[in-house]
Amino acid sequence: MKFRLIIDSEKEEELVATVHGRTALIDEIESLISNHTGRIPGYGEEDIKMLSFSEIECITVLEGKTYAIDSQNRRYRLKQRLYELEAMLPASFIRINKSALANKNALDRFAVTIAGSVDAVFQCGYREYVS
């Protein structure tokens, strides 16, 4: 494995790793970078997108898997569990139920349902119940 570090204040910071496969070391590097950049990798059907915390409106658990809902109402699978994300996210994220975190800055309104429960409605249109 080779390592090369170039310090150039004139260029945009970028980290590129070319690897043969995913290992525990790669997962650790990915987690370390995510914690320091305010971004987290989100896995789509055909791509991986580095999601900035500000573009994530809601993080929820669906069928046992953690997803980030972005400002375009797209879902990205996250590798971290909800409690791990809660520890690394900024204070603008609050827990709204047992399986969801909401970005307060992306909340549009609260809506009362026919059954009497309350839903958080996000700017992208996604709804999540509030407990």
Secondary structure, 3 states (H helix, E strand, C coil): CCCCCCCCCCCCCCCCCCCCCCCHHHHHHHHHHHHHHCEEEEECCCCEEEEEHHHEEEEEEECCEEEEEECCCCEEEECCCHHHHHHHCCCCEEEEECCEEEEHHHEEEEEECCCCCEEEEECCCCEEEEC
